Amino acid sequence: MNQASKPSRADMRPEYDFSSGVRGKHHEAYKAGTNVVFLDADVAKVFTDSAAVNRALRLLLDLAKEQVSVKRSA
């Protein structure tokens, strides 16, 4: 088995500056589980952050629950 050697600092490009990076910064969030959703450009113009998307989805869920309740009682 041929093992590649680790790249040296000389192999690192100058634009890849990790000097102020924090190791494991997002580890807990990934461990808890995350969902990544890609929005189309027209939708992203309206929903500019995750809070706006979550509000809209919660409203949609509430409306869907109301529809289910109405159909069951009819």
Biotite code that builds the C-alpha atoms (Angstrom):
import biotite.structure as struc

atoms = struc.array([
    struc.Atom([0.000, 0.000, 0.000], chain_id="A", res_id=1, res_name="MET", atom_name="CA", element="C"),
    struc.Atom([1.440, 3.332, -1.053], chain_id="A", res_id=2, res_name="ASN", atom_name="CA", element="C"),
    struc.Atom([0.876, 6.136, 1.432], chain_id="A", res_id=3, res_name="GLN", atom_name="CA", element="C"),
    struc.Atom([0.968, 9.699, 0.224], chain_id="A", res_id=4, res_name="ALA", atom_name="CA", element="C"),
    struc.Atom([2.993, 12.089, 2.322], chain_id="A", res_id=5, res_name="SER", atom_name="CA", element="C"),
    struc.Atom([1.273, 14.972, 4.075], chain_id="A", res_id=6, res_name="LYS", atom_name="CA", element="C"),
    struc.Atom([1.505, 18.248, 2.180], chain_id="A", res_id=7, res_name="PRO", atom_name="CA", element="C"),
    struc.Atom([3.929, 20.722, 3.709], chain_id="A", res_id=8, res_name="SER", atom_name="CA", element="C"),
    struc.Atom([3.133, 24.346, 4.490], chain_id="A", res_id=9, res_name="ARG", atom_name="CA", element="C"),
    struc.Atom([5.012, 25.237, 1.329], chain_id="A", res_id=10, res_name="ALA", atom_name="CA", element="C"),
    struc.Atom([2.290, 23.440, -0.656], chain_id="A", res_id=11, res_name="ASP", atom_name="CA", element="C"),
    struc.Atom([-0.448, 25.627, 0.830], chain_id="A", res_id=12, res_name="MET", atom_name="CA", element="C"),
    struc.Atom([-1.649, 28.447, -1.397], chain_id="A", res_id=13, res_name="ARG", atom_name="CA", element="C"),
    struc.Atom([-1.563, 31.957, 0.108], chain_id="A", res_id=14, res_name="PRO", atom_name="CA", element="C"),
    struc.Atom([-5.324, 32.452, -0.390], chain_id="A", res_id=15, res_name="GLU", atom_name="CA", element="C"),
    struc.Atom([-5.973, 29.479, 1.914], chain_id="A", res_id=16, res_name="TYR", atom_name="CA", element="C"),
    struc.Atom([-5.352, 31.296, 5.174], chain_id="A", res_id=17, res_name="ASP", atom_name="CA", element="C"),
    struc.Atom([-6.575, 29.231, 8.120], chain_id="A", res_id=18, res_name="PHE", atom_name="CA", element="C"),
    struc.Atom([-4.502, 31.077, 10.722], chain_id="A", res_id=19, res_name="SER", atom_name="CA", element="C"),
    struc.Atom([-7.602, 32.396, 12.511], chain_id="A", res_id=20, res_name="SER", atom_name="CA", element="C"),
    struc.Atom([-9.637, 29.214, 12.034], chain_id="A", res_id=21, res_name="GLY", atom_name="CA", element="C"),
    struc.Atom([-11.273, 27.426, 14.948], chain_id="A", res_id=22, res_name="VAL", atom_name="CA", element="C"),
    struc.Atom([-11.004, 23.651, 15.012], chain_id="A", res_id=23, res_name="ARG", atom_name="CA", element="C"),
    struc.Atom([-14.351, 21.930, 15.567], chain_id="A", res_id=24, res_name="GLY", atom_name="CA", element="C"),
    struc.Atom([-16.350, 25.184, 15.440], chain_id="A", res_id=25, res_name="LYS", atom_name="CA", element="C"),
    struc.Atom([-19.411, 23.494, 13.900], chain_id="A", res_id=26, res_name="HIS", atom_name="CA", element="C"),
    struc.Atom([-18.897, 20.018, 15.312], chain_id="A", res_id=27, res_name="HIS", atom_name="CA", element="C"),
    struc.Atom([-21.754, 20.124, 17.833], chain_id="A", res_id=28, res_name="GLU", atom_name="CA", element="C"),
    struc.Atom([-24.250, 21.364, 15.236], chain_id="A", res_id=29, res_name="ALA", atom_name="CA", element="C"),
    struc.Atom([-23.310, 18.615, 12.783], chain_id="A", res_id=30, res_name="TYR", atom_name="CA", element="C"),
    struc.Atom([-23.400, 16.018, 15.533], chain_id="A", res_id=31, res_name="LYS", atom_name="CA", element="C"),
    struc.Atom([-26.928, 17.132, 16.445], chain_id="A", res_id=32, res_name="ALA", atom_name="CA", element="C"),
    struc.Atom([-27.974, 16.799, 12.805], chain_id="A", res_id=33, res_name="GLY", atom_name="CA", element="C"),
    struc.Atom([-28.427, 19.417, 10.160], chain_id="A", res_id=34, res_name="THR", atom_name="CA", element="C"),
    struc.Atom([-30.462, 19.806, 7.001], chain_id="A", res_id=35, res_name="ASN", atom_name="CA", element="C"),
    struc.Atom([-29.099, 21.737, 4.086], chain_id="A", res_id=36, res_name="VAL", atom_name="CA", element="C"),
    struc.Atom([-31.640, 23.077, 1.638], chain_id="A", res_id=37, res_name="VAL", atom_name="CA", element="C"),
    struc.Atom([-30.775, 24.963, -1.527], chain_id="A", res_id=38, res_name="PHE", atom_name="CA", element="C"),
    struc.Atom([-33.246, 27.654, -2.489], chain_id="A", res_id=39, res_name="LEU", atom_name="CA", element="C"),
    struc.Atom([-33.825, 28.826, -6.032], chain_id="A", res_id=40, res_name="ASP", atom_name="CA", element="C"),
    struc.Atom([-32.661, 32.391, -6.629], chain_id="A", res_id=41, res_name="ALA", atom_name="CA", element="C"),
    struc.Atom([-36.176, 33.866, -6.768], chain_id="A", res_id=42, res_name="ASP", atom_name="CA", element="C"),
    struc.Atom([-37.118, 32.230, -3.465], chain_id="A", res_id=43, res_name="VAL", atom_name="CA", element="C"),
    struc.Atom([-33.840, 33.264, -1.809], chain_id="A", res_id=44, res_name="ALA", atom_name="CA", element="C"),
    struc.Atom([-34.621, 36.917, -2.595], chain_id="A", res_id=45, res_name="LYS", atom_name="CA", element="C"),
    struc.Atom([-37.760, 36.663, -0.440], chain_id="A", res_id=46, res_name="VAL", atom_name="CA", element="C"),
    struc.Atom([-36.426, 34.405, 2.327], chain_id="A", res_id=47, res_name="PHE", atom_name="CA", element="C"),
    struc.Atom([-33.127, 36.043, 3.169], chain_id="A", res_id=48, res_name="THR", atom_name="CA", element="C"),
    struc.Atom([-32.295, 33.982, 6.259], chain_id="A", res_id=49, res_name="ASP", atom_name="CA", element="C"),
    struc.Atom([-33.170, 30.725, 7.972], chain_id="A", res_id=50, res_name="SER", atom_name="CA", element="C"),
    struc.Atom([-35.546, 32.435, 10.419], chain_id="A", res_id=51, res_name="ALA", atom_name="CA", element="C"),
    struc.Atom([-37.728, 33.655, 7.532], chain_id="A", res_id=52, res_name="ALA", atom_name="CA", element="C"),
    struc.Atom([-37.794, 30.193, 5.982], chain_id="A", res_id=53, res_name="VAL", atom_name="CA", element="C"),
    struc.Atom([-38.684, 28.583, 9.313], chain_id="A", res_id=54, res_name="ASN", atom_name="CA", element="C"),
    struc.Atom([-41.525, 31.079, 9.936], chain_id="A", res_id=55, res_name="ARG", atom_name="CA", element="C"),
    struc.Atom([-43.011, 30.377, 6.502], chain_id="A", res_id=56, res_name="ALA", atom_name="CA", element="C"),
    struc.Atom([-42.720, 26.605, 6.914], chain_id="A", res_id=57, res_name="LEU", atom_name="CA", element="C"),
    struc.Atom([-44.296, 26.683, 10.381], chain_id="A", res_id=58, res_name="ARG", atom_name="CA", element="C"),
    struc.Atom([-47.189, 28.727, 9.006], chain_id="A", res_id=59, res_name="LEU", atom_name="CA", element="C"),
    struc.Atom([-47.606, 26.195, 6.216], chain_id="A", res_id=60, res_name="LEU", atom_name="CA", element="C"),
    struc.Atom([-47.594, 23.342, 8.745], chain_id="A", res_id=61, res_name="LEU", atom_name="CA", element="C"),
    struc.Atom([-50.243, 25.089, 10.855], chain_id="A", res_id=62, res_name="ASP", atom_name="CA", element="C"),
    struc.Atom([-52.441, 25.587, 7.793], chain_id="A", res_id=63, res_name="LEU", atom_name="CA", element="C"),
    struc.Atom([-52.027, 21.963, 6.785], chain_id="A", res_id=64, res_name="ALA", atom_name="CA", element="C"),
    struc.Atom([-52.996, 20.790, 10.288], chain_id="A", res_id=65, res_name="LYS", atom_name="CA", element="C"),
    struc.Atom([-56.109, 22.977, 10.174], chain_id="A", res_id=66, res_name="GLU", atom_name="CA", element="C"),
    struc.Atom([-57.102, 21.451, 6.825], chain_id="A", res_id=67, res_name="GLN", atom_name="CA", element="C"),
    struc.Atom([-56.702, 17.927, 8.197], chain_id="A", res_id=68, res_name="VAL", atom_name="CA", element="C"),
    struc.Atom([-58.816, 18.809, 11.241], chain_id="A", res_id=69, res_name="SER", atom_name="CA", element="C"),
    struc.Atom([-61.560, 20.332, 9.070], chain_id="A", res_id=70, res_name="VAL", atom_name="CA", element="C"),
    struc.Atom([-61.679, 17.295, 6.782], chain_id="A", res_id=71, res_name="LYS", atom_name="CA", element="C"),
    struc.Atom([-61.885, 14.858, 9.710], chain_id="A", res_id=72, res_name="ARG", atom_name="CA", element="C"),
    struc.Atom([-64.728, 16.707, 11.423], chain_id="A", res_id=73, res_name="SER", atom_name="CA", element="C"),
    struc.Atom([-66.776, 17.012, 8.210], chain_id="A", res_id=74, res_name="ALA", atom_name="CA", element="C"),
])
